[in-house]
Amino acid sequence: EIEKLPAVRDSIPLALRMRAAVGTALGAAAAHARLLADQEEREIEHLMAFIIETQLKKLHCKAKYLEDLERMMEKEHALLDESKDSIIADRIDTLQRIFASGISRWKDHSSLGLPV
């Protein structure tokens, strides 16, 4: 049988054998290229998932920062409201003392020692 192999090979024209060899080589190259393309596609998908995950982490950090900033602003607003209420209470107290002391004119602050 092994002896018959060269005879079969010699009976096939060289051009046909060349075509078969080229076809086989092209098929193997195409299969290898497809494997490389699939591997490259998986790598791209992995990198895209990593990029998206990183961007989501950045967004979460920014959201947390904004929440912290909002809490700080709310505290500052509450302090400003307290200061405003205190100033209003001081003004009311001052006006009550002025009226209680019997000052007849609003601009007459000399008896209270207040700046004019």
Backbone as JSON Lines, residues from 0, in Angstrom:
{"i":0,"aa":"E","n":[0.81,-1.19,0.0],"ca":[0.0,0.0,0.0],"c":[0.85,1.25,0.0]}
{"i":1,"aa":"I","n":[1.86,1.26,0.82],"ca":[2.73,2.42,0.88],"c":[3.42,2.61,-0.46]}
{"i":2,"aa":"E","n":[3.7,1.53,-1.12],"ca":[4.34,1.63,-2.43],"c":[3.41,2.23,-3.45]}
{"i":3,"aa":"K","n":[2.09,2.09,-3.27],"ca":[1.12,2.61,-4.23],"c":[0.96,4.13,-4.09]}
{"i":4,"aa":"L","n":[1.28,4.69,-2.93],"ca":[1.1,6.12,-2.67],"c":[1.86,6.99,-3.67]}
{"i":5,"aa":"P","n":[3.14,6.75,-3.94],"ca":[3.82,7.58,-4.92],"c":[3.2,7.44,-6.3]}
{"i":6,"aa":"A","n":[2.68,6.28,-6.61],"ca":[2.07,6.09,-7.92],"c":[0.8,6.91,-8.04]}
{"i":7,"aa":"V","n":[-0.01,6.96,-6.97],"ca":[-1.24,7.76,-6.99],"c":[-0.88,9.24,-7.09]}
{"i":8,"aa":"R","n":[0.14,9.6,-6.36],"ca":[0.56,11.0,-6.36],"c":[1.06,11.39,-7.75]}
{"i":9,"aa":"D","n":[1.77,10.54,-8.39],"ca":[2.3,10.84,-9.72],"c":[1.19,10.89,-10.76]}
{"i":10,"aa":"S","n":[0.09,10.19,-10.51],"ca":[-1.0,10.18,-11.49],"c":[-1.82,11.47,-11.45]}
{"i":11,"aa":"I","n":[-1.75,12.24,-10.34],"ca":[-2.48,13.52,-10.24],"c":[-1.6,14.6,-10.87]}
{"i":12,"aa":"P","n":[-2.18,15.39,-11.75],"ca":[-1.39,16.43,-12.41],"c":[-0.81,17.41,-11.39]}
{"i":13,"aa":"L","n":[0.35,17.92,-11.73],"ca":[1.07,18.84,-10.84],"c":[0.23,20.09,-10.55]}
{"i":14,"aa":"A","n":[-0.43,20.63,-11.51],"ca":[-1.24,21.84,-11.32],"c":[-2.35,21.58,-10.3]}
{"i":15,"aa":"L","n":[-2.96,20.42,-10.38],"ca":[-4.03,20.08,-9.44],"c":[-3.47,19.89,-8.04]}
{"i":16,"aa":"R","n":[-2.29,19.25,-7.97],"ca":[-1.66,19.09,-6.66],"c":[-1.28,20.44,-6.06]}
{"i":17,"aa":"M","n":[-0.81,21.36,-6.92],"ca":[-0.45,22.7,-6.45],"c":[-1.7,23.43,-5.93]}
{"i":18,"aa":"R","n":[-2.78,23.31,-6.68],"ca":[-4.04,23.95,-6.25],"c":[-4.5,23.39,-4.91]}
{"i":19,"aa":"A","n":[-4.39,22.08,-4.77],"ca":[-4.8,21.45,-3.51],"c":[-3.92,21.91,-2.37]}
{"i":20,"aa":"A","n":[-2.61,22.01,-2.63],"ca":[-1.68,22.46,-1.59],"c":[-1.96,23.92,-1.22]}
{"i":21,"aa":"V","n":[-2.2,24.75,-2.23],"ca":[-2.5,26.16,-1.98],"c":[-3.82,26.28,-1.22]}
{"i":22,"aa":"G","n":[-4.81,25.51,-1.63],"ca":[-6.1,25.53,-0.94],"c":[-5.98,25.09,0.51]}
{"i":23,"aa":"T","n":[-5.19,24.05,0.74],"ca":[-4.97,23.57,2.1],"c":[-4.25,24.63,2.93]}
{"i":24,"aa":"A","n":[-3.23,25.24,2.33],"ca":[-2.47,26.28,3.05],"c":[-3.36,27.48,3.35]}
{"i":25,"aa":"L","n":[-4.16,27.89,2.37],"ca":[-5.07,29.02,2.59],"c":[-6.12,28.69,3.65]}
{"i":26,"aa":"G","n":[-6.62,27.47,3.62],"ca":[-7.59,27.05,4.64],"c":[-6.98,27.08,6.03]}
{"i":27,"aa":"A","n":[-5.75,26.58,6.13],"ca":[-5.07,26.58,7.43],"c":[-4.81,28.02,7.89]}
{"i":28,"aa":"A","n":[-4.39,28.88,6.95],"ca":[-4.13,30.28,7.3],"c":[-5.42,30.98,7.72]}
{"i":29,"aa":"A","n":[-6.51,30.68,7.02],"ca":[-7.8,31.29,7.38],"c":[-8.26,30.83,8.75]}
{"i":30,"aa":"A","n":[-8.08,29.54,9.04],"ca":[-8.48,29.02,10.35],"c":[-7.63,29.66,11.45]}
{"i":31,"aa":"H","n":[-6.34,29.8,11.18],"ca":[-5.45,30.44,12.17],"c":[-5.83,31.92,12.35]}
{"i":32,"aa":"A","n":[-6.13,32.6,11.25],"ca":[-6.54,34.01,11.32],"c":[-7.84,34.15,12.12]}
{"i":33,"aa":"R","n":[-8.75,33.21,11.92],"ca":[-10.02,33.25,12.66],"c":[-9.76,33.07,14.16]}
{"i":34,"aa":"L","n":[-8.87,32.15,14.51],"ca":[-8.53,31.95,15.92],"c":[-7.92,33.22,16.51]}
{"i":35,"aa":"L","n":[-7.02,33.85,15.76],"ca":[-6.42,35.09,16.24],"c":[-7.46,36.2,16.37]}
{"i":36,"aa":"A","n":[-8.38,36.28,15.41],"ca":[-9.43,37.3,15.47],"c":[-10.34,37.07,16.68]}
{"i":37,"aa":"D","n":[-10.69,35.82,16.94],"ca":[-11.51,35.51,18.12],"c":[-10.79,35.88,19.41]}
{"i":38,"aa":"Q","n":[-9.49,35.55,19.45],"ca":[-8.7,35.9,20.64],"c":[-8.64,37.42,20.81]}
{"i":39,"aa":"E","n":[-8.43,38.13,19.72],"ca":[-8.38,39.59,19.77],"c":[-9.73,40.17,20.22]}
{"i":40,"aa":"E","n":[-10.82,39.6,19.73],"ca":[-12.15,40.06,20.11],"c":[-12.39,39.86,21.61]}
{"i":41,"aa":"R","n":[-11.97,38.7,22.13],"ca":[-12.11,38.46,23.57],"c":[-11.28,39.46,24.38]}
{"i":42,"aa":"E","n":[-10.09,39.76,23.9],"ca":[-9.23,40.73,24.59],"c":[-9.87,42.13,24.58]}
{"i":43,"aa":"I","n":[-10.44,42.51,23.45],"ca":[-11.11,43.82,23.35],"c":[-12.31,43.86,24.3]}
{"i":44,"aa":"E","n":[-13.09,42.79,24.34],"ca":[-14.24,42.74,25.26],"c":[-13.78,42.86,26.71]}
{"i":45,"aa":"H","n":[-12.69,42.18,27.04],"ca":[-12.14,42.25,28.4],"c":[-11.72,43.69,28.72]}
{"i":46,"aa":"L","n":[-11.0,44.32,27.8],"ca":[-10.55,45.69,28.03],"c":[-11.72,46.67,28.13]}
{"i":47,"aa":"M","n":[-12.73,46.47,27.31],"ca":[-13.91,47.35,27.38],"c":[-14.63,47.18,28.72]}
{"i":48,"aa":"A","n":[-14.74,45.95,29.18],"ca":[-15.37,45.71,30.49],"c":[-14.56,46.39,31.59]}
{"i":49,"aa":"F","n":[-13.23,46.32,31.49],"ca":[-12.37,46.97,32.48],"c":[-12.54,48.49,32.45]}
{"i":50,"aa":"I","n":[-12.6,49.05,31.25],"ca":[-12.79,50.51,31.11],"c":[-14.13,50.93,31.69]}
{"i":51,"aa":"I","n":[-15.18,50.18,31.38],"ca":[-16.51,50.52,31.89],"c":[-16.54,50.42,33.4]}
{"i":52,"aa":"E","n":[-15.93,49.37,33.95],"ca":[-15.89,49.21,35.4],"c":[-15.14,50.36,36.06]}
{"i":53,"aa":"T","n":[-14.03,50.76,35.45],"ca":[-13.25,51.88,35.98],"c":[-14.05,53.18,35.94]}
{"i":54,"aa":"Q","n":[-14.76,53.41,34.84],"ca":[-15.58,54.62,34.72],"c":[-16.71,54.61,35.75]}
{"i":55,"aa":"L","n":[-17.3,53.44,35.98],"ca":[-18.36,53.35,37.0],"c":[-17.82,53.65,38.39]}
{"i":56,"aa":"K","n":[-16.6,53.15,38.68],"ca":[-15.99,53.45,39.98],"c":[-15.76,54.95,40.12]}
{"i":57,"aa":"K","n":[-15.31,55.6,39.05],"ca":[-15.09,57.04,39.09],"c":[-16.41,57.78,39.33]}
{"i":58,"aa":"L","n":[-17.47,57.32,38.67],"ca":[-18.78,57.95,38.86],"c":[-19.27,57.78,40.29]}
{"i":59,"aa":"H","n":[-19.06,56.59,40.86],"ca":[-19.47,56.37,42.25],"c":[-18.7,57.28,43.19]}
{"i":60,"aa":"C","n":[-17.41,57.44,42.94],"ca":[-16.6,58.35,43.78],"c":[-17.1,59.78,43.67]}
{"i":61,"aa":"K","n":[-17.42,60.21,42.45],"ca":[-17.92,61.57,42.26],"c":[-19.28,61.75,42.93]}
{"i":62,"aa":"A","n":[-20.13,60.74,42.82],"ca":[-21.44,60.82,43.46],"c":[-21.29,60.91,44.98]}
{"i":63,"aa":"K","n":[-20.38,60.12,45.55],"ca":[-20.14,60.18,46.99],"c":[-19.6,61.55,47.38]}
{"i":64,"aa":"Y","n":[-18.69,62.09,46.59],"ca":[-18.15,63.42,46.86],"c":[-19.27,64.46,46.85]}
{"i":65,"aa":"L","n":[-20.15,64.37,45.86],"ca":[-21.26,65.33,45.78],"c":[-22.23,65.17,46.95]}
{"i":66,"aa":"E","n":[-22.45,63.94,47.39],"ca":[-23.31,63.72,48.56],"c":[-22.68,64.33,49.8]}
{"i":67,"aa":"D","n":[-21.38,64.12,49.97],"ca":[-20.68,64.72,51.11],"c":[-20.74,66.24,51.05]}
{"i":68,"aa":"L","n":[-20.53,66.78,49.86],"ca":[-20.6,68.23,49.67],"c":[-22.0,68.75,49.98]}
{"i":69,"aa":"E","n":[-23.02,68.01,49.57],"ca":[-24.39,68.42,49.85],"c":[-24.65,68.43,51.35]}
{"i":70,"aa":"R","n":[-24.16,67.42,52.06],"ca":[-24.32,67.4,53.52],"c":[-23.63,68.6,54.17]}
{"i":71,"aa":"M","n":[-22.43,68.91,53.69],"ca":[-21.71,70.06,54.23],"c":[-22.48,71.36,53.96]}
{"i":72,"aa":"M","n":[-23.03,71.47,52.77],"ca":[-23.8,72.67,52.42],"c":[-25.06,72.78,53.29]}
{"i":73,"aa":"E","n":[-25.71,71.65,53.55],"ca":[-26.89,71.67,54.41],"c":[-26.53,72.11,55.82]}
{"i":74,"aa":"K","n":[-25.39,71.63,56.33],"ca":[-24.95,72.05,57.67],"c":[-24.64,73.55,57.67]}
{"i":75,"aa":"E","n":[-23.96,74.01,56.63],"ca":[-23.63,75.44,56.53],"c":[-24.91,76.27,56.45]}
{"i":76,"aa":"H","n":[-25.88,75.79,55.71],"ca":[-27.16,76.5,55.59],"c":[-27.85,76.57,56.95]}
{"i":77,"aa":"A","n":[-27.81,75.47,57.7],"ca":[-28.42,75.47,59.03],"c":[-27.71,76.46,59.95]}
{"i":78,"aa":"L","n":[-26.37,76.51,59.88],"ca":[-25.62,77.48,60.68],"c":[-25.96,78.91,60.29]}
{"i":79,"aa":"L","n":[-26.11,79.16,59.01],"ca":[-26.49,80.5,58.55],"c":[-27.89,80.87,59.05]}
{"i":80,"aa":"D","n":[-28.8,79.9,59.01],"ca":[-30.15,80.16,59.54],"c":[-30.1,80.49,61.03]}
{"i":81,"aa":"E","n":[-29.27,79.75,61.77],"ca":[-29.13,80.03,63.21],"c":[-28.55,81.42,63.42]}
{"i":82,"aa":"S","n":[-27.54,81.77,62.63],"ca":[-26.93,83.11,62.76],"c":[-27.95,84.19,62.42]}
{"i":83,"aa":"K","n":[-28.72,83.95,61.38],"ca":[-29.75,84.91,60.99],"c":[-30.76,85.09,62.11]}
{"i":84,"aa":"D","n":[-31.22,83.96,62.67],"ca":[-32.18,84.04,63.77],"c":[-31.58,84.77,64.97]}
{"i":85,"aa":"S","n":[-30.3,84.52,65.25],"ca":[-29.64,85.19,66.37],"c":[-29.54,86.69,66.13]}
{"i":86,"aa":"I","n":[-29.19,87.07,64.91],"ca":[-29.09,88.5,64.58],"c":[-30.45,89.17,64.7]}
{"i":87,"aa":"I","n":[-31.47,88.5,64.2],"ca":[-32.83,89.06,64.3],"c":[-33.23,89.2,65.76]}
{"i":88,"aa":"A","n":[-32.93,88.19,66.57],"ca":[-33.26,88.26,68.0],"c":[-32.51,89.41,68.67]}
{"i":89,"aa":"D","n":[-31.23,89.6,68.31],"ca":[-30.45,90.72,68.86],"c":[-31.06,92.06,68.45]}
{"i":90,"aa":"R","n":[-31.48,92.18,67.22],"ca":[-32.08,93.44,66.75],"c":[-33.39,93.72,67.5]}
{"i":91,"aa":"I","n":[-34.19,92.66,67.65],"ca":[-35.46,92.84,68.38],"c":[-35.18,93.25,69.81]}
{"i":92,"aa":"D","n":[-34.2,92.59,70.44],"ca":[-33.84,92.93,71.82],"c":[-33.36,94.38,71.91]}
{"i":93,"aa":"T","n":[-32.53,94.79,70.96],"ca":[-32.03,96.17,70.95],"c":[-33.18,97.16,70.78]}
{"i":94,"aa":"L","n":[-34.08,96.86,69.86],"ca":[-35.22,97.76,69.65],"c":[-36.11,97.83,70.89]}
{"i":95,"aa":"Q","n":[-36.31,96.67,71.54],"ca":[-37.13,96.68,72.75],"c":[-36.47,97.51,73.84]}
{"i":96,"aa":"R","n":[-35.14,97.43,73.96],"ca":[-34.45,98.25,74.97],"c":[-34.55,99.73,74.62]}
{"i":97,"aa":"I","n":[-34.46,100.03,73.34],"ca":[-34.57,101.44,72.93],"c":[-35.96,101.97,73.27]}
{"i":98,"aa":"F","n":[-36.98,101.2,72.92],"ca":[-38.34,101.67,73.21],"c":[-38.61,101.72,74.7]}
{"i":99,"aa":"A","n":[-38.07,100.77,75.45],"ca":[-38.28,100.73,76.9],"c":[-37.57,101.89,77.59]}
{"i":100,"aa":"S","n":[-36.47,102.36,77.01],"ca":[-35.73,103.46,77.65],"c":[-36.39,104.8,77.39]}
{"i":101,"aa":"G","n":[-37.35,104.85,76.53],"ca":[-38.1,106.07,76.3],"c":[-37.47,107.01,75.29]}
{"i":102,"aa":"I","n":[-36.57,106.53,74.46],"ca":[-35.99,107.4,73.43],"c":[-37.08,107.72,72.44]}
{"i":103,"aa":"S","n":[-37.24,109.01,72.17],"ca":[-38.35,109.44,71.33],"c":[-38.02,109.35,69.85]}
{"i":104,"aa":"R","n":[-36.76,109.52,69.51],"ca":[-36.41,109.48,68.09],"c":[-35.51,108.29,67.81]}
{"i":105,"aa":"W","n":[-35.7,107.66,66.68],"ca":[-34.95,106.47,66.3],"c":[-33.46,106.76,66.18]}
{"i":106,"aa":"K","n":[-33.07,107.92,65.68],"ca":[-31.67,108.22,65.43],"c":[-30.96,108.73,66.67]}
{"i":107,"aa":"D","n":[-31.62,108.84,67.77],"ca":[-30.99,109.34,69.0],"c":[-30.4,108.16,69.76]}
{"i":108,"aa":"H","n":[-29.17,107.76,69.39],"ca":[-28.5,106.61,70.0],"c":[-27.47,107.03,71.04]}
{"i":109,"aa":"S","n":[-27.29,108.31,71.23],"ca":[-26.21,108.77,72.11],"c":[-26.39,108.29,73.54]}
{"i":110,"aa":"S","n":[-27.63,108.16,74.02],"ca":[-27.84,107.74,75.4],"c":[-27.54,106.25,75.61]}
{"i":111,"aa":"L","n":[-27.6,105.48,74.51],"ca":[-27.33,104.04,74.63],"c":[-25.86,103.7,74.41]}
{"i":112,"aa":"G","n":[-25.12,104.65,73.91],"ca":[-23.72,104.39,73.63],"c":[-23.53,103.57,72.37]}
{"i":113,"aa":"L","n":[-24.54,103.59,71.5],"ca":[-24.44,102.85,70.25],"c":[-23.82,103.73,69.17]}
{"i":114,"aa":"P","n":[-23.1,103.15,68.24],"ca":[-22.52,103.95,67.16],"c":[-23.61,104.53,66.28]}
{"i":115,"aa":"V","n":[-23.35,105.73,65.8],"ca":[-24.33,106.43,64.96],"c":[-24.12,106.08,63.52]}
